[in-house]
């Protein structure tokens, strides 16, 4: 038999090994090095056609279910945070991507915590797989990480030519899904974090949802994990922050954003500050999860990852980064930083000058 060059090429193509032909064990081992969301995306990519991926009724073929199970077996799927991937990936995810991931892991049956960190392009229809879930406890739609300022209208990737739009999450799509969870009998829902854009707009639709969510949380009468009493919900401090002019409108009280436990802000006179609100990332954290410090100048509290609070070496006054600001030179009008270890009162005081104008002040200028 004469082997021609065309036969040779054809035989080589037939005998070539494609990644999808690899044994399940190898695929599972490779996936174990990926972050949770990427692992689920890998499972979908290895077992589904692009057409199936884009359909709302996405499902894994019977012949591929074992492969998916093997790939997902290296992870625990009760919590899913898209912030575990690189921002360059999360900002590119579409509703089809997120929907495929949630369907792939059977989110309605296993998922307890969901964070859509960085998913600024999804409208929310991708959340259909959690509709009516009875086990989900925590849904974070803020689109930012725990200790990040909830402002995402700035570029999320450092680039002079890339600008990302405001988030695309739509109330009309997402709120009915959240209501379906609230309406589910014996549901496990503890906390919802809403996008800052929604809370600032304060639409009638959102206000109606917050009333329903407030009633739901109040009916549960959840007790503080420290004192075992129901937190004191006064008119000005409900389970959900109220007041149209309040910058914390729509935020949830008495709940730690890390462990989702219920806590008082002040259990008793001997245990002040069981739960602390960070003025920068606009979240509450219990003392067991995140250390927090209060600035004695502006009286705001900050969690440690967001802002450091220092003590003045002279008087012991605590001040945050924002309050340890800058001083204007009385001679040239330029701004210079003060001694970083002294508060404003204990720094030299008066009309100080920068070291270019008065060399004797060089030791207090940076």
Buried (B, 14 or more C-beta within 10 A) or exposed (E): EEEEEEEEEEEEEEEEEEEEEBEBEEBBBBBEEBBBBBBBBBBBBBBBEEEBBBEEEBEBEEEBEEBBEBBBEBBEBEBBBBBBBEBEBBBBBBBBBBBBBBBBBBBBEBBBBBBBBBBBBBBBBBBBBBBBBEBBBBBBBBBBBBBBEBEBEEEBEEEEEEEBEEBBBEBEBBBBBBBBBBEBEEBEBBBBBBBBBBBEEBEEEBBEBBEBBBEBBBEEEBBBBBBEEBBEBEEEEBBBBBEEEEEBBBBBBBBBBBBBBBBBBBBEEEEEBBBBBBBBBBBBBBBBBBEBBBBBBEEBBBBBBBBEBBBBEEEEBBBBBBBBEEBBBEBEEEEBEBBEEBBBEBBEEEEBBBBBBBEEBEEBBE
